[in-house]
């Protein structure tokens, strides 16, 4: 066990581990498995339609009752010169 638990307490997880969201290759099953063993499972939702995000949330909540992370980009697209 880590001596400091600030991150674990903040994220409400057992282990201070955050799975990379990978913007595509990560699945609900993978993220739920990480969350189920005490880490923070993550899913990349870049350019994902709202309906699919809602379905993902439902599938994740069905797979585990642990916290999870949805990762979105919040920067402006590059401008062509």
PEUR-V179237 format. One record per run of one state. SS is the DSSP state (2 for helix, 1 for strand, 0 for the rest). FROM is the first residue (numbers start at 1). TO is the last residue. Records with the same first field share a line. If there is no record, write none. Layout:
SS = FROM-TO, FROM-TO
This chain:
0 = 1-5, 12-17, 19-21, 25-27, 37-39, 45-49, 64-67, 72-81
2 = 6-11, 22-24, 28-36, 50-63
1 = 18-18, 40-44, 68-71
